[in-house]
Amino acid sequence: MILGTASHVGKSLLTAGLGRIFSDDGIRVAPFKAQNMSLNSASTPDGREIGRAQALQAEACRVTPCAEMNPVLIKPTSDIASQIVLLGSVWRQVIAADYFKGRVEELFPAVLASYGALAARHDLILLEGAGSPAEINLRKHDIVNMRMAHASNAACLLVGDIDRGGVFASLLGTMELLEPDDRARIRGFVINKFRGDRELLRPGVEMMEKRLGIPCAGVVPYLSHLGLEEEDSVALEDRGTVDRVWRSEVAVGDKDRPLRIGVIAVPHMANFTDFDALAAEPSVSLAFLERSSDASLADLIILPGTKQTIDDLLWIRERGFADYLSTYTGMLIGICGGFQMLGLCIEDPLGVESDGVGRTAAGLGVLTIKTIMNTTKTVRLVTGHTNTSNLPCFKGYEIHMGETVYSNGAQPFAQVVIDGSPNPTPDGAMDSHQRVWGTYVHGLFDDDEFRHGFLDVARQNYGLSPKVTAVYTSTERHARIDRWAEHLRQSLNVDLIRGWVTD
């Protein structure tokens, strides 16, 4: 089991890298995270929803992702409430206090059954913890860290992030707060995201080995431009804002400059990894827009997916984005919830997104559609072709609540084919000038062919020179995983870790 001293210390990527290492060694290995809290999710081939990190880890392990790899997925809908996804399907909406005081115990048998099913099919399971195992206020009902470690008889590796500072105190404090039987499961520790002179770090590592009574299993240097997505919402804080990205860039009149893509940073943004591949392109400068005054700096604006569509739509109005978009003449794109916002209205008669039964909100009114929220969640992999003459085919996945109804001659953006079905169905919508369009499909910008074709059209529309270089994130994906795994082989004591799992 890979545990962390806190969130965003690198547990998910370390699990993925170790999965590729063990897979390379001929071991049938699979990932498992009992409970995950994330708004970044993925669809399995059989139409189930799991955390995006577990989908990446499955890919690294060279196995097909399945719901058992992440039996409980918590998708926050507010500061105190969440939608619970059990074995890939919506279970119910709960408030945090109710969940941690009892509801979670109802789910633990399903968690154990999921682990057992995976273990029966594989030689090795790599479990990932959540947050810190030393969150003593939650320990009684914590089903993802030490309880699962004991249930699976797992040897545990504790990971600390030196990049955020205080790594030695974090490691020591975590061990001190664990119960004796929990501490006994920690076989070693890793210091992650190191930058600098290893020799300067050595005295601290040696002192920690003595204080903790366990070995350091490695110091992992920070690896830039890895190109593998992070699912933790903390990662969003590190992403490009206008002040970081655009203030010092080349003047707008330069035709060779990057295309400026602005993603409106709604408070409940979901699947923000949709834009990682775009941001990686040399011909793109992507920033997250927090102020409506920054929108004028963007060439092209995207409304992202959201877990709270109506609330985020109200936020867009309060922040002045709606007023700006009402006269905006550039390209405007909506993904999933962002697509729903572009329509005439959104209705939530059953209170699917919140306790506000019967809520209705006027949309931005740029597409002649309306959306009605319902209790059925659509989760599926799709391929599709657009109804425009200048954009290529794509592939991706859908994860959404609600049904969109076309009116007043609205035209679908694309026709999608659901895995296993011979008949295409309409997806999204677009205006008559094809300047504004929306889609329910996540991940379409991950598709190299679609992304490159889209950027060619967008740069031409804004009078920019054709892109000179491009990245190939999907075709290079396994090479990126291999690069990360080799980096870990050079940084970790893999023989030591292998000895723990073969004891």
C-alpha positions, 0 to 999 in steps of 0.5 A: 500500500502506498500511503502519504503524509498528506494529499497531493504528495504523489501517491497516485503517480507512484502507484502508477509507476510501480504498477508499470515496474511490476508489470514489466517484471511479468507480475499480474498487478492491478491498482485498488483505492477503496475510497476516492474523493475526486471530481476527476473521473473516468468511464470503464469500458462497461459504463462504470465510473471510477477515479481518473487516477485508478484508470491511469494506474490500470493503464500503467499495469496493462489491465482493463479498468473496472469498478472494483479498482475504486469501489467508492467514489465521493464527488463533492457537491458542496462544502458539506455534501457529496454524491456517492458512487458505489461500484461505478453507479450513483448510490445516493447524495449524503452530507459529510457528517452522516457519511462518516458517522455511519453510512461509510460502514454500509459500504465497507463490505462492498469494498472488501468484496471488490478487493477480493475479486481483484486479488483472485485475478491478480498476483499483486494488488497496489493499494493507494491510500487517501490523504493521510492515515494520521487524520485522527478525527476520521480514523474510526470510520476510515476505510481507505487507509489503515483499516484496508491495510490490515484487511489486505495484510499489506506492507505499507510505504509512506510518501512525503513531499519535500517540495511543499516543505516540512517533509521530515516533520510530516513523516515523523508526525504521521508515524507518531500519530499512528497506533502501534499496530498501524506503525508496524505495517509501515516498512519504509518511507520515500521522499518525493519531488526532490530538487537540489543536492542529494548530499545536503539531504543525506543527514536528514534521511539518516536521522529519519531512519534512526528515529522511525526505525525503518529504511528510506526506500528512495528519494525521487527527484522532481520530474518535469514535463511528465505529461501524466494527469493528476486527479487531485483538486490541489493540483488545480491550484498550480495551474496557469492563471492569467497573471502567471501565463499571459501578462508577460507574453508577446503582443497580440499582433504577432501572428506566430504567438500562441493561441490564447485559450481561456477556461473559466474557473468555475468553483465546482469544476470537474474533469479539469484534466480535459485541458492538459493536452491543450496546455501542453501544445507549444502553439497554445497558451492556456489559462484559467480565468477567475475574473471576467475582466481577464476574458478579453485577453483570451482568443477562445473561451471554454466553459468546463464540466462542473458538478454543480451546474446551476450553482456555477451558472449563477457564479458566472453571472455574479462574476460578470462573465455572462455579460461579457459572453453576451457580446463575445464574438470569438469561439465559445465552447462548452464541455458537459456542464459547460455545454448545458450552461450555453443553452436556454435554461437548466431545470432540476425538478428532482433536486438531483444536484442539490436539496433545492428541488424544483430549481430552474436557471436561465442559461446563457442563451447562445444555443437553442437547447434546454437541459432537464436534470434526472436521476440517471447518470450517463457513463460510457465510452464513445467515438464520434464525428462532428457535423462540421466540415473542418473538424476530424473524428474523435473519441472520449467518454461521457459522465453526466446527469441530465438530458438535453432537448433540442428546440428551434432548429438546434443542430447537434455538434456531433454524432457519437457511437456508443461502444457495442451499438451500431447506431449513432446518436446526436451529441452536443449542439452548435450555432449556425455559424459553428462559432459556438458549440458544446458537447457532452464528451470529455477527453476529446482534446486528448485525441491527438487527431482531433486536437490538432485539427481543432487548433488548425481551425482555431488559429486560422480563425484568429488570423494566426500562423499555422502551428509549427510543432505539435505534441502527441499525448495519446500516442506517446502515453505509454512512453510517458508511463515508461519514462516515469517507471524508469525514473522510479527504477533509478530512484527507488530501492525496487529490490527492497520493495519487491522483497516486501510484497514477496514475503 
